[in-house]
């Protein structure tokens, strides 16, 4: 259970990340803001409180037993880079090289950056990668856990459901899928593009345990991830979120899926934060 002080610490880190996400995308004039802001609490709790991480990427002592993370919704890389910088994988000053030529912080994560386990961005593939990692860890009798963050839009792709089938067939209790259920994708509302509801029932039908939470409730995120780490079968966490969370004119607005702010919008967003 998190203390009040720990919750306040996470809230402060989330605000820092939201500011940096806006700055990074504005500086590059390229990137995906909405889905990064919706996943900020999830990513902050995961990296600061739940995962065994190894910021010294060449530290052999802790490296093999580190928990693994796969960002299936790779376009939301800015929030991943923010938490990696906060936890010491690389200097925070490097964040402002996001999407610039020659930077380690590419628009979609690639393993040239410390802390990146897999190149992602082709949507629908991340959970399959995570399944493979979890199977390999189990063969090695490695106690590490694998986490995979998915966007709800990419769950319209068949490969995701093949991975759910494989995870259950192999009983990958060392695997947790977290779905950023903000209900918006580049073309609009997920339910208009290709309906996913009732998502929890669909995943349960594939023999996974499912928990549904408020994806901005820090305590709920922490408690549910901790439960998933000791579950006897693979668990999916449906985190109900708000796309563009924290910036009033970006919230629940599909137009901010992959648009960089101009000067006026940047200043307005920074003022709100």
C-alpha atoms as an extended CHARMM CRD file, in Angstrom:
* protein
*
       273  EXT
         1         1  UNK       CA              0.0000000000        0.0000000000        0.0000000000  PROA      1               0.0000000000
         2         2  UNK       CA              1.3260000000        3.4370000000       -0.9120000000  PROA      2               0.0000000000
         3         3  UNK       CA              1.5790000000        6.1250000000        1.7520000000  PROA      3               0.0000000000
         4         4  UNK       CA              0.1740000000        9.6190000000        1.2650000000  PROA      4               0.0000000000
         5         5  UNK       CA              3.7200000000       10.9210000000        0.7800000000  PROA      5               0.0000000000
         6         6  UNK       CA              4.4190000000        8.3170000000       -1.9050000000  PROA      6               0.0000000000
         7         7  UNK       CA              1.2310000000        9.2970000000       -3.7410000000  PROA      7               0.0000000000
         8         8  UNK       CA              2.2700000000       12.9660000000       -3.6220000000  PROA      8               0.0000000000
         9         9  UNK       CA              5.7070000000       12.0000000000       -4.9340000000  PROA      9               0.0000000000
        10        10  UNK       CA              4.1330000000       10.1550000000       -7.8740000000  PROA      10              0.0000000000
        11        11  UNK       CA              1.8030000000       13.0910000000       -8.5890000000  PROA      11              0.0000000000
        12        12  UNK       CA              4.8100000000       15.4280000000       -8.7000000000  PROA      12              0.0000000000
        13        13  UNK       CA              6.6610000000       13.0970000000      -11.0710000000  PROA      13              0.0000000000
        14        14  UNK       CA              3.5770000000       12.8410000000      -13.3060000000  PROA      14              0.0000000000
        15        15  UNK       CA              3.3690000000       16.6230000000      -13.5790000000  PROA      15              0.0000000000
        16        16  UNK       CA              7.0740000000       16.7510000000      -14.4600000000  PROA      16              0.0000000000
        17        17  UNK       CA              6.5540000000       14.1360000000      -17.1730000000  PROA      17              0.0000000000
        18        18  UNK       CA              3.5370000000       15.9150000000      -18.6200000000  PROA      18              0.0000000000
        19        19  UNK       CA              5.5350000000       19.1360000000      -18.8980000000  PROA      19              0.0000000000
        20        20  UNK       CA              8.3910000000       17.2810000000      -20.5750000000  PROA      20              0.0000000000
        21        21  UNK       CA              6.0770000000       15.4620000000      -23.0010000000  PROA      21              0.0000000000
        22        22  UNK       CA              4.6920000000       18.7970000000      -24.1920000000  PROA      22              0.0000000000
        23        23  UNK       CA              8.1940000000       20.3190000000      -24.4080000000  PROA      23              0.0000000000
        24        24  UNK       CA              9.6370000000       17.3310000000      -26.2750000000  PROA      24              0.0000000000
        25        25  UNK       CA              6.9140000000       17.2110000000      -28.9220000000  PROA      25              0.0000000000
        26        26  UNK       CA              6.8930000000       20.9960000000      -29.3040000000  PROA      26              0.0000000000
        27        27  UNK       CA             10.6850000000       21.1080000000      -29.6470000000  PROA      27              0.0000000000
        28        28  UNK       CA             10.6750000000       18.3530000000      -32.2970000000  PROA      28              0.0000000000
        29        29  UNK       CA              7.4300000000       19.5770000000      -33.9000000000  PROA      29              0.0000000000
        30        30  UNK       CA              6.6200000000       15.8970000000      -34.1660000000  PROA      30              0.0000000000
        31        31  UNK       CA              5.2200000000       13.2450000000      -31.8570000000  PROA      31              0.0000000000
        32        32  UNK       CA              2.1470000000       11.7960000000      -30.1840000000  PROA      32              0.0000000000
        33        33  UNK       CA              0.8690000000       13.7190000000      -27.1770000000  PROA      33              0.0000000000
        34        34  UNK       CA             -2.5940000000       12.3360000000      -26.4080000000  PROA      34              0.0000000000
        35        35  UNK       CA             -1.6810000000        8.7020000000      -25.7270000000  PROA      35              0.0000000000
        36        36  UNK       CA              1.4580000000        9.6720000000      -23.8160000000  PROA      36              0.0000000000
        37        37  UNK       CA             -0.5220000000       11.8880000000      -21.4330000000  PROA      37              0.0000000000
        38        38  UNK       CA             -3.1730000000        9.1960000000      -20.8940000000  PROA      38              0.0000000000
        39        39  UNK       CA             -0.5110000000        6.6680000000      -19.8160000000  PROA      39              0.0000000000
        40        40  UNK       CA              1.5060000000        8.9590000000      -17.5300000000  PROA      40              0.0000000000
        41        41  UNK       CA              0.2310000000        7.6480000000      -14.1860000000  PROA      41              0.0000000000
        42        42  UNK       CA              0.5030000000        4.0310000000      -15.3560000000  PROA      42              0.0000000000
        43        43  UNK       CA              4.1060000000        4.4380000000      -16.4840000000  PROA      43              0.0000000000
        44        44  UNK       CA              5.1860000000        6.4620000000      -13.4470000000  PROA      44              0.0000000000
        45        45  UNK       CA              3.8130000000        3.9740000000      -10.9250000000  PROA      45              0.0000000000
        46        46  UNK       CA              5.2020000000        1.0450000000      -12.9070000000  PROA      46              0.0000000000
        47        47  UNK       CA              8.7750000000        2.3320000000      -13.1150000000  PROA      47              0.0000000000
        48        48  UNK       CA              9.0280000000        4.0900000000       -9.7620000000  PROA      48              0.0000000000
        49        49  UNK       CA              7.1580000000        1.6170000000       -7.5530000000  PROA      49              0.0000000000
        50        50  UNK       CA              6.4730000000       -1.7700000000       -9.1510000000  PROA      50              0.0000000000
        51        51  UNK       CA              9.2260000000       -2.9020000000      -11.5130000000  PROA      51              0.0000000000
        52        52  UNK       CA             12.6870000000       -4.2310000000      -10.6850000000  PROA      52              0.0000000000
        53        53  UNK       CA             14.7460000000       -1.9720000000      -12.9170000000  PROA      53              0.0000000000
        54        54  UNK       CA             18.4210000000       -1.8110000000      -13.8050000000  PROA      54              0.0000000000
        55        55  UNK       CA             19.3180000000        1.7930000000      -14.7620000000  PROA      55              0.0000000000
        56        56  UNK       CA             22.9660000000        0.8160000000      -15.1430000000  PROA      56              0.0000000000
        57        57  UNK       CA             22.2280000000       -1.0790000000      -18.3470000000  PROA      57              0.0000000000
        58        58  UNK       CA             25.5950000000       -2.9140000000      -18.2090000000  PROA      58              0.0000000000
        59        59  UNK       CA             25.3210000000       -3.9060000000      -14.5310000000  PROA      59              0.0000000000
        60        60  UNK       CA             25.6880000000       -7.7040000000      -14.8010000000  PROA      60              0.0000000000
        61        61  UNK       CA             24.7040000000       -8.2290000000      -11.1550000000  PROA      61              0.0000000000
        62        62  UNK       CA             21.1340000000       -6.9270000000      -11.5690000000  PROA      62              0.0000000000
        63        63  UNK       CA             20.7350000000       -6.9790000000      -15.3450000000  PROA      63              0.0000000000
        64        64  UNK       CA             19.5100000000      -10.5460000000      -15.8760000000  PROA      64              0.0000000000
        65        65  UNK       CA             16.8860000000      -10.4120000000      -13.1360000000  PROA      65              0.0000000000
        66        66  UNK       CA             15.4110000000       -7.0570000000      -14.1890000000  PROA      66              0.0000000000
        67        67  UNK       CA             11.7150000000       -6.9320000000      -15.0250000000  PROA      67              0.0000000000
        68        68  UNK       CA             11.0310000000       -6.3980000000      -18.7140000000  PROA      68              0.0000000000
        69        69  UNK       CA              8.7470000000       -3.7840000000      -20.2650000000  PROA      69              0.0000000000
        70        70  UNK       CA              7.4050000000       -3.6600000000      -23.8190000000  PROA      70              0.0000000000
        71        71  UNK       CA              5.6780000000       -0.4980000000      -25.0650000000  PROA      71              0.0000000000
        72        72  UNK       CA              3.3720000000       -2.0140000000      -27.6580000000  PROA      72              0.0000000000
        73        73  UNK       CA              1.8780000000        1.4290000000      -28.3700000000  PROA      73              0.0000000000
        74        74  UNK       CA              5.3230000000        2.6040000000      -29.4270000000  PROA      74              0.0000000000
        75        75  UNK       CA              4.1260000000        5.9760000000      -30.7000000000  PROA      75              0.0000000000
        76        76  UNK       CA              3.6930000000        7.0290000000      -27.0380000000  PROA      76              0.0000000000
        77        77  UNK       CA              7.4620000000        6.8030000000      -26.5670000000  PROA      77              0.0000000000
        78        78  UNK       CA              7.7700000000       10.2680000000      -25.0050000000  PROA      78              0.0000000000
        79        79  UNK       CA              6.2440000000        9.1020000000      -21.7140000000  PROA      79              0.0000000000
        80        80  UNK       CA              8.5460000000        6.0640000000      -21.6400000000  PROA      80              0.0000000000
        81        81  UNK       CA             11.5980000000        8.2880000000      -22.1490000000  PROA      81              0.0000000000
        82        82  UNK       CA             10.4000000000       10.5520000000      -19.3350000000  PROA      82              0.0000000000
        83        83  UNK       CA             10.2600000000        7.7400000000      -16.7730000000  PROA      83              0.0000000000
        84        84  UNK       CA             13.5450000000        6.2600000000      -17.9950000000  PROA      84              0.0000000000
        85        85  UNK       CA             15.2190000000        9.6350000000      -17.4510000000  PROA      85              0.0000000000
        86        86  UNK       CA             13.6060000000       10.0160000000      -14.0300000000  PROA      86              0.0000000000
        87        87  UNK       CA             14.9050000000        6.6090000000      -12.9410000000  PROA      87              0.0000000000
        88        88  UNK       CA             18.4630000000        7.2110000000      -14.1400000000  PROA      88              0.0000000000
        89        89  UNK       CA             18.7720000000        5.3830000000      -17.4660000000  PROA      89              0.0000000000
        90        90  UNK       CA             20.0750000000        8.5450000000      -19.1400000000  PROA      90              0.0000000000
        91        91  UNK       CA             20.3350000000       12.2760000000      -18.2640000000  PROA      91              0.0000000000
        92        92  UNK       CA             17.1140000000       14.2920000000      -18.2620000000  PROA      92              0.0000000000
        93        93  UNK       CA             18.7940000000       16.8560000000      -20.5270000000  PROA      93              0.0000000000
        94        94  UNK       CA             18.7180000000       14.2570000000      -23.2980000000  PROA      94              0.0000000000
        95        95  UNK       CA             14.9070000000       14.3890000000      -23.3990000000  PROA      95              0.0000000000
        96        96  UNK       CA             15.0510000000       17.4930000000      -25.5660000000  PROA      96              0.0000000000
        97        97  UNK       CA             16.8000000000       15.5050000000      -28.3160000000  PROA      97              0.0000000000
        98        98  UNK       CA             13.5410000000       13.5660000000      -28.8140000000  PROA      98              0.0000000000
        99        99  UNK       CA             12.9270000000       12.7520000000      -32.5040000000  PROA      99              0.0000000000
       100       100  UNK       CA             15.9360000000       14.7780000000      -33.6220000000  PROA      100             0.0000000000
       101       101  UNK       CA             18.3550000000       13.3440000000      -36.1850000000  PROA      101             0.0000000000
       102       102  UNK       CA             20.9700000000       11.1190000000      -34.5190000000  PROA      102             0.0000000000
       103       103  UNK       CA             19.2010000000       10.9800000000      -31.1560000000  PROA      103             0.0000000000
       104       104  UNK       CA             18.8550000000        7.7910000000      -29.1140000000  PROA      104             0.0000000000
       105       105  UNK       CA             15.2920000000        8.9180000000      -28.3800000000  PROA      105             0.0000000000
       106       106  UNK       CA             13.6250000000        8.0080000000      -31.6330000000  PROA      106             0.0000000000
       107       107  UNK       CA              9.9380000000        8.5750000000      -32.2920000000  PROA      107             0.0000000000
       108       108  UNK       CA              9.3400000000        4.8660000000      -31.6790000000  PROA      108             0.0000000000
       109       109  UNK       CA             11.5160000000        3.0680000000      -29.1000000000  PROA      109             0.0000000000
       110       110  UNK       CA             14.5910000000        1.2240000000      -30.3430000000  PROA      110             0.0000000000
       111       111  UNK       CA             17.2180000000       -0.6420000000      -28.2690000000  PROA      111             0.0000000000
       112       112  UNK       CA             19.9570000000        1.9130000000      -28.9700000000  PROA      112             0.0000000000
       113       113  UNK       CA             18.4370000000        3.6790000000      -25.9600000000  PROA      113             0.0000000000
       114       114  UNK       CA             19.1980000000        2.2240000000      -22.5060000000  PROA      114             0.0000000000
       115       115  UNK       CA             16.1270000000        0.5990000000      -20.9970000000  PROA      115             0.0000000000
       116       116  UNK       CA             14.4370000000       -0.3090000000      -24.2890000000  PROA      116             0.0000000000
       117       117  UNK       CA             13.8650000000       -4.0500000000      -24.5400000000  PROA      117             0.0000000000
       118       118  UNK       CA             12.3490000000       -4.1920000000      -28.0330000000  PROA      118             0.0000000000
       119       119  UNK       CA             11.7930000000       -1.9860000000      -31.0590000000  PROA      119             0.0000000000
       120       120  UNK       CA              8.0680000000       -1.2720000000      -31.2490000000  PROA      120             0.0000000000
       121       121  UNK       CA              5.6960000000        0.9080000000      -33.1710000000  PROA      121             0.0000000000
       122       122  UNK       CA              4.1690000000       -1.4790000000      -35.6860000000  PROA      122             0.0000000000
       123       123  UNK       CA              0.9370000000       -1.7400000000      -33.7700000000  PROA      123             0.0000000000
       124       124  UNK       CA             -0.4460000000       -5.1010000000      -32.7190000000  PROA      124             0.0000000000
       125       125  UNK       CA              2.9030000000       -6.8120000000      -32.1860000000  PROA      125             0.0000000000
       126       126  UNK       CA              3.9540000000       -5.8590000000      -28.6700000000  PROA      126             0.0000000000
       127       127  UNK       CA              2.0290000000       -8.5060000000      -26.7510000000  PROA      127             0.0000000000
       128       128  UNK       CA              3.4790000000      -11.2480000000      -28.9620000000  PROA      128             0.0000000000
       129       129  UNK       CA              6.9820000000       -9.9480000000      -28.1920000000  PROA      129             0.0000000000
       130       130  UNK       CA              6.1390000000       -9.8780000000      -24.4910000000  PROA      130             0.0000000000
       131       131  UNK       CA              4.8440000000      -13.4700000000      -24.6480000000  PROA      131             0.0000000000
       132       132  UNK       CA              8.1160000000      -14.5990000000      -26.2160000000  PROA      132             0.0000000000
       133       133  UNK       CA             10.1690000000      -12.8420000000      -23.5430000000  PROA      133             0.0000000000
       134       134  UNK       CA              8.0190000000      -14.3510000000      -20.7750000000  PROA      134             0.0000000000
       135       135  UNK       CA              8.4140000000      -17.8480000000      -22.2380000000  PROA      135             0.0000000000
       136       136  UNK       CA             12.1850000000      -17.3890000000      -22.4610000000  PROA      136             0.0000000000
       137       137  UNK       CA             12.4250000000      -16.1940000000      -18.8660000000  PROA      137             0.0000000000
       138       138  UNK       CA             10.4460000000      -19.1910000000      -17.6690000000  PROA      138             0.0000000000
       139       139  UNK       CA             12.7120000000      -21.5860000000      -19.5830000000  PROA      139             0.0000000000
       140       140  UNK       CA             15.6940000000      -19.9340000000      -17.8750000000  PROA      140             0.0000000000
       141       141  UNK       CA             13.9540000000      -20.2110000000      -14.4870000000  PROA      141             0.0000000000
       142       142  UNK       CA             14.3210000000      -16.4580000000      -14.2230000000  PROA      142             0.0000000000
       143       143  UNK       CA             11.8500000000      -14.8680000000      -11.7350000000  PROA      143             0.0000000000
       144       144  UNK       CA             11.5880000000      -11.5880000000      -13.6640000000  PROA      144             0.0000000000
       145       145  UNK       CA              8.1700000000      -10.2930000000      -14.6950000000  PROA      145             0.0000000000
       146       146  UNK       CA              7.1480000000       -8.9350000000      -18.1020000000  PROA      146             0.0000000000
       147       147  UNK       CA              4.8280000000       -5.9500000000      -18.5260000000  PROA      147             0.0000000000
       148       148  UNK       CA              3.3040000000       -4.8440000000      -21.8150000000  PROA      148             0.0000000000
       149       149  UNK       CA              1.4160000000       -1.5780000000      -22.3110000000  PROA      149             0.0000000000
       150       150  UNK       CA             -1.0760000000       -1.6580000000      -25.1770000000  PROA      150             0.0000000000
       151       151  UNK       CA             -3.2530000000        0.9770000000      -26.7720000000  PROA      151             0.0000000000
       152       152  UNK       CA             -6.9030000000        0.0880000000      -27.1100000000  PROA      152             0.0000000000
       153       153  UNK       CA             -6.9540000000        0.9980000000      -30.8180000000  PROA      153             0.0000000000
       154       154  UNK       CA             -4.2980000000       -1.5830000000      -31.6190000000  PROA      154             0.0000000000
       155       155  UNK       CA             -6.4480000000       -4.2380000000      -29.9690000000  PROA      155             0.0000000000
       156       156  UNK       CA             -8.5090000000       -4.2300000000      -33.1410000000  PROA      156             0.0000000000
       157       157  UNK       CA             -5.6580000000       -6.2040000000      -34.7360000000  PROA      157             0.0000000000
       158       158  UNK       CA             -5.7710000000       -9.9960000000      -34.8100000000  PROA      158             0.0000000000
       159       159  UNK       CA             -2.1850000000      -10.5220000000      -33.7170000000  PROA      159             0.0000000000
       160       160  UNK       CA             -3.0890000000       -9.2140000000      -30.2490000000  PROA      160             0.0000000000
       161       161  UNK       CA             -5.6690000000      -11.9370000000      -29.7960000000  PROA      161             0.0000000000
       162       162  UNK       CA             -3.2780000000      -14.6350000000      -30.9950000000  PROA      162             0.0000000000
       163       163  UNK       CA             -0.9430000000      -13.4360000000      -28.2360000000  PROA      163             0.0000000000
       164       164  UNK       CA             -3.7350000000      -13.5990000000      -25.6510000000  PROA      164             0.0000000000
       165       165  UNK       CA             -4.3750000000      -17.1730000000      -26.7880000000  PROA      165             0.0000000000
       166       166  UNK       CA             -0.6740000000      -18.0590000000      -26.4840000000  PROA      166             0.0000000000
       167       167  UNK       CA             -0.3180000000      -16.4200000000      -23.0730000000  PROA      167             0.0000000000
       168       168  UNK       CA             -3.1760000000      -18.4740000000      -21.6890000000  PROA      168             0.0000000000
       169       169  UNK       CA             -2.0460000000      -21.6960000000      -23.3950000000  PROA      169             0.0000000000
       170       170  UNK       CA              1.4060000000      -21.3570000000      -21.8350000000  PROA      170             0.0000000000
       171       171  UNK       CA             -0.0830000000      -20.0490000000      -18.5510000000  PROA      171             0.0000000000
       172       172  UNK       CA              2.3550000000      -17.1440000000      -18.5350000000  PROA      172             0.0000000000
       173       173  UNK       CA              1.7410000000      -15.9600000000      -14.9940000000  PROA      173             0.0000000000
       174       174  UNK       CA              4.9220000000      -13.8880000000      -15.3490000000  PROA      174             0.0000000000
       175       175  UNK       CA              3.1890000000      -11.6720000000      -17.9310000000  PROA      175             0.0000000000
       176       176  UNK       CA              0.9070000000       -8.6960000000      -17.3320000000  PROA      176             0.0000000000
       177       177  UNK       CA             -0.8380000000       -6.7750000000      -20.1100000000  PROA      177             0.0000000000
       178       178  UNK       CA             -1.9260000000       -3.2170000000      -19.3140000000  PROA      178             0.0000000000
       179       179  UNK       CA             -4.4400000000       -1.6600000000      -21.7070000000  PROA      179             0.0000000000
       180       180  UNK       CA             -4.5470000000        2.1340000000      -21.9400000000  PROA      180             0.0000000000
       181       181  UNK       CA             -8.3020000000        2.3220000000      -22.5120000000  PROA      181             0.0000000000
       182       182  UNK       CA             -8.6900000000        5.9600000000      -23.5390000000  PROA      182             0.0000000000
       183       183  UNK       CA            -11.2840000000        5.0240000000      -26.1920000000  PROA      183             0.0000000000
       184       184  UNK       CA             -9.7400000000        7.2030000000      -28.9050000000  PROA      184             0.0000000000
       185       185  UNK       CA             -7.4650000000        6.4000000000      -31.8250000000  PROA      185             0.0000000000
       186       186  UNK       CA             -6.2040000000        8.3720000000      -34.8130000000  PROA      186             0.0000000000
       187       187  UNK       CA             -9.5200000000        8.0150000000      -36.6890000000  PROA      187             0.0000000000
       188       188  UNK       CA            -11.7500000000        8.8440000000      -33.7130000000  PROA      188             0.0000000000
       189       189  UNK       CA            -13.6120000000        6.8100000000      -31.1130000000  PROA      189             0.0000000000
       190       190  UNK       CA            -12.5730000000        3.1480000000      -30.9240000000  PROA      190             0.0000000000
       191       191  UNK       CA            -16.1940000000        2.0770000000      -30.6830000000  PROA      191             0.0000000000
       192       192  UNK       CA            -16.9630000000        3.7750000000      -34.0030000000  PROA      192             0.0000000000
       193       193  UNK       CA            -13.8920000000        2.4200000000      -35.8090000000  PROA      193             0.0000000000
       194       194  UNK       CA            -14.2650000000       -1.1550000000      -34.5830000000  PROA      194             0.0000000000
       195       195  UNK       CA            -16.0640000000       -1.8050000000      -31.3200000000  PROA      195             0.0000000000
       196       196  UNK       CA            -14.0980000000       -3.4460000000      -28.4890000000  PROA      196             0.0000000000
       197       197  UNK       CA            -16.7610000000       -3.5650000000      -25.7820000000  PROA      197             0.0000000000
       198       198  UNK       CA            -17.2490000000       -5.5320000000      -23.6280000000  PROA      198             0.0000000000
       199       199  UNK       CA            -13.4470000000       -5.7020000000      -23.5720000000  PROA      199             0.0000000000
       200       200  UNK       CA            -13.1130000000       -7.3690000000      -20.1750000000  PROA      200             0.0000000000
       201       201  UNK       CA            -15.4320000000      -10.2150000000      -21.1830000000  PROA      201             0.0000000000
       202       202  UNK       CA            -13.5290000000      -10.7080000000      -24.4400000000  PROA      202             0.0000000000
       203       203  UNK       CA            -10.1970000000      -11.0800000000      -22.6420000000  PROA      203             0.0000000000
       204       204  UNK       CA            -11.6670000000      -13.3520000000      -19.9580000000  PROA      204             0.0000000000
       205       205  UNK       CA            -12.9550000000      -15.5780000000      -22.7600000000  PROA      205             0.0000000000
       206       206  UNK       CA             -9.2770000000      -16.1050000000      -23.6760000000  PROA      206             0.0000000000
       207       207  UNK       CA             -8.7100000000      -17.4100000000      -20.1200000000  PROA      207             0.0000000000
       208       208  UNK       CA             -6.8780000000      -14.4130000000      -18.6810000000  PROA      208             0.0000000000
       209       209  UNK       CA             -7.7380000000      -12.8220000000      -15.3620000000  PROA      209             0.0000000000
       210       210  UNK       CA             -8.8950000000       -9.2280000000      -15.8210000000  PROA      210             0.0000000000
       211       211  UNK       CA             -8.9720000000       -6.2200000000      -13.4970000000  PROA      211             0.0000000000
       212       212  UNK       CA            -10.5660000000       -2.9290000000      -14.5510000000  PROA      212             0.0000000000
       213       213  UNK       CA             -9.3490000000        0.2830000000      -12.8970000000  PROA      213             0.0000000000
       214       214  UNK       CA             -9.2170000000        4.0560000000      -13.1530000000  PROA      214             0.0000000000
       215       215  UNK       CA             -5.9450000000        4.5210000000      -15.0320000000  PROA      215             0.0000000000
       216       216  UNK       CA             -5.2680000000        7.8500000000      -13.3050000000  PROA      216             0.0000000000
       217       217  UNK       CA             -5.8050000000        6.5370000000       -9.7500000000  PROA      217             0.0000000000
       218       218  UNK       CA             -2.2780000000        6.0520000000       -8.4310000000  PROA      218             0.0000000000
       219       219  UNK       CA             -3.2360000000        3.7450000000       -5.5830000000  PROA      219             0.0000000000
       220       220  UNK       CA             -5.4470000000        1.5750000000       -7.8010000000  PROA      220             0.0000000000
       221       221  UNK       CA             -2.6760000000        1.2520000000      -10.3780000000  PROA      221             0.0000000000
       222       222  UNK       CA             -0.1260000000        0.2270000000       -7.7540000000  PROA      222             0.0000000000
       223       223  UNK       CA             -2.3920000000       -2.2470000000       -5.9370000000  PROA      223             0.0000000000
       224       224  UNK       CA             -3.5100000000       -3.9410000000       -9.1630000000  PROA      224             0.0000000000
       225       225  UNK       CA             -0.0060000000       -4.2650000000      -10.6180000000  PROA      225             0.0000000000
       226       226  UNK       CA              1.2560000000       -5.7270000000       -7.3450000000  PROA      226             0.0000000000
       227       227  UNK       CA             -1.6060000000       -8.2480000000       -7.4270000000  PROA      227             0.0000000000
       228       228  UNK       CA             -0.7640000000       -9.1570000000      -11.0240000000  PROA      228             0.0000000000
       229       229  UNK       CA              2.8650000000       -9.8880000000      -10.1120000000  PROA      229             0.0000000000
       230       230  UNK       CA              1.7920000000      -12.7690000000       -7.8620000000  PROA      230             0.0000000000
       231       231  UNK       CA             -1.2070000000      -13.9950000000       -9.8650000000  PROA      231             0.0000000000
       232       232  UNK       CA             -1.3750000000      -17.6720000000      -10.8080000000  PROA      232             0.0000000000
       233       233  UNK       CA             -2.2450000000      -16.9490000000      -14.4680000000  PROA      233             0.0000000000
       234       234  UNK       CA             -1.6390000000      -14.0710000000      -16.8840000000  PROA      234             0.0000000000
       235       235  UNK       CA             -3.5330000000      -10.9030000000      -15.9970000000  PROA      235             0.0000000000
       236       236  UNK       CA             -4.7940000000       -8.0330000000      -18.1120000000  PROA      236             0.0000000000
       237       237  UNK       CA             -5.3720000000       -4.6620000000      -16.4780000000  PROA      237             0.0000000000
       238       238  UNK       CA             -7.8490000000       -2.4500000000      -18.2960000000  PROA      238             0.0000000000
       239       239  UNK       CA             -6.9160000000        1.0700000000      -17.2550000000  PROA      239             0.0000000000
       240       240  UNK       CA             -9.7010000000        3.4910000000      -18.1310000000  PROA      240             0.0000000000
       241       241  UNK       CA             -7.9850000000        6.7640000000      -19.0070000000  PROA      241             0.0000000000
       242       242  UNK       CA             -8.5120000000       10.1480000000      -20.6310000000  PROA      242             0.0000000000
       243       243  UNK       CA             -6.5850000000       10.8370000000      -23.8200000000  PROA      243             0.0000000000
       244       244  UNK       CA             -4.6470000000       14.0880000000      -23.4120000000  PROA      244             0.0000000000
       245       245  UNK       CA             -5.0700000000       13.9720000000      -19.6180000000  PROA      245             0.0000000000
       246       246  UNK       CA             -3.9410000000       17.1230000000      -17.8250000000  PROA      246             0.0000000000
       247       247  UNK       CA             -4.4010000000       19.6080000000      -20.6840000000  PROA      247             0.0000000000
       248       248  UNK       CA             -8.0110000000       20.7930000000      -20.8840000000  PROA      248             0.0000000000
       249       249  UNK       CA             -8.1640000000       21.4360000000      -24.6320000000  PROA      249             0.0000000000
       250       250  UNK       CA             -6.4130000000       18.1340000000      -25.4250000000  PROA      250             0.0000000000
       251       251  UNK       CA             -8.5420000000       15.9040000000      -23.1980000000  PROA      251             0.0000000000
       252       252  UNK       CA            -10.8070000000       13.4690000000      -25.0650000000  PROA      252             0.0000000000
       253       253  UNK       CA             -9.7880000000       15.0750000000      -28.3540000000  PROA      253             0.0000000000
       254       254  UNK       CA             -8.6520000000       12.6340000000      -31.0450000000  PROA      254             0.0000000000
       255       255  UNK       CA             -7.1670000000       15.5520000000      -32.9750000000  PROA      255             0.0000000000
       256       256  UNK       CA             -4.2790000000       15.5740000000      -30.4940000000  PROA      256             0.0000000000
       257       257  UNK       CA             -3.3690000000       11.9440000000      -31.1830000000  PROA      257             0.0000000000
       258       258  UNK       CA             -0.2920000000       12.8080000000      -33.2210000000  PROA      258             0.0000000000
       259       259  UNK       CA             -0.1950000000       16.5920000000      -33.6050000000  PROA      259             0.0000000000
       260       260  UNK       CA              2.5500000000       18.8930000000      -32.3310000000  PROA      260             0.0000000000
       261       261  UNK       CA              1.3960000000       22.1200000000      -30.6640000000  PROA      261             0.0000000000
       262       262  UNK       CA              2.1120000000       25.5230000000      -32.1240000000  PROA      262             0.0000000000
       263       263  UNK       CA              3.4870000000       28.3490000000      -29.9950000000  PROA      263             0.0000000000
       264       264  UNK       CA              0.1050000000       29.4930000000      -28.6790000000  PROA      264             0.0000000000
       265       265  UNK       CA             -1.0730000000       25.9750000000      -27.7520000000  PROA      265             0.0000000000
       266       266  UNK       CA              2.3180000000       25.1810000000      -26.1970000000  PROA      266             0.0000000000
       267       267  UNK       CA              2.1920000000       28.2440000000      -23.9550000000  PROA      267             0.0000000000
       268       268  UNK       CA             -1.4160000000       27.5250000000      -23.0130000000  PROA      268             0.0000000000
       269       269  UNK       CA             -0.5970000000       23.9110000000      -22.1200000000  PROA      269             0.0000000000
       270       270  UNK       CA              2.4530000000       24.8670000000      -20.0500000000  PROA      270             0.0000000000
       271       271  UNK       CA              0.3970000000       27.4660000000      -18.1880000000  PROA      271             0.0000000000
       272       272  UNK       CA             -2.2000000000       24.8390000000      -17.2890000000  PROA      272             0.0000000000
       273       273  UNK       CA              0.5010000000       22.5220000000      -15.9810000000  PROA      273             0.0000000000
